[in-house]
Amino acid sequence: MLAILLSKLRQEKIMALKLAVVILHYGDPALTGRLYEQLRAGMSENYNNLYVLDNHAPEPYPDSWQRLPENRFWAGALDYCIAEFERTGFTHLWFLNNDILFLSDPPLIERVNQRLAYLEHRLTKVGIYSPCFTTNPYHPQMVKGEGNGFRLVRYIDGIAPVINLKCCRDVGGLDCKDNPIGYGVDVWLSFRAYVRGWAVVVDQAIVAKHFYHSTARQVDNFLERAAFMATDYLRARLGDKFKTLLGNLAKEYQYVE
C-alpha cells in the first residue's frame, strides 16, 4: 500500500512539472543536430517542449525555435529563455550547450522528468539539477563517480543545468548584466540557491560527455575575455579569495544513494 502511495505521489510530481528543454545553438549545426536527435529519441509524440535557440550563429540552425537578433552569449540567451518560459507557464528550464553527448540511454527527457520528480519528492526543494559528466577540469563535483545516486553540491558548472524557475526568482534572478558571456554566472546562481536552502543536485544516473570550448576556441580572444569578465564578476560577489572558496566548496558535496 505504501509503495502504491509513493508511486502516486511521484506521478503527481511529474504531472506538476512543466519542463522546457532548450539547446543553445552557436557554431557547428551538426553538433546541435546530434544533440537534438539524442534528446528526441524515444520521446513521446505528445511532447513538444524541445527547442533549439539560435544565438545569431554565423551558421544558422535550420528550423530553430527562434533566432536571436544578435549574439547574446550564454548568460544573455539563458536570461532571455528564463523570462520567455516563465511567461508561458513552464516550471523548469533545461538549458543545454550544444557540444555535449549523452552516454545514458534514451528517452532522456522522460528520464530527467522522472528523476526531478523523485528528487522533489525526496528533497522537497530542488533548485538546480544537472547530469554528471565523464570529465571536468574545473569542477570535480560534476564528474561521474561510483553508483547511480546523486550528489548534493554547493554549486554546479552550467553545462546542462535544469533550473527551477521558482528558485531563480527566489534568489533574485540570473544576475548577469555585467557578465553576459556568462562564465561564473552559473556558479553564482547555483551557490545562491544553496544558500537559500534549495537542493543543488548533480545526478549520477544521467551521464554526458562535454567537448570543452569546442565553439569558443573558434572565436579570437573569446576565452581570454570570458575569463577576465568571470574573474571580475566572481570577485565582486564572493571576494578576492573566490578561487580558494570555490575550490573548498567543490569538495563539500554529499553523495546520496
Helices and strands as residue ranges (DSSP letters): H 2-16, E 19-25, H 29-40, E 50-54, E 66-67, H 73-87, E 92-97, E 100-102, H 108-123, E 126-133, G 140-142, E 150-152, E 162-164, H 165-170, H 185-195, E 199-210, G 216-218, H 222-238, H 242-250, E 254-256
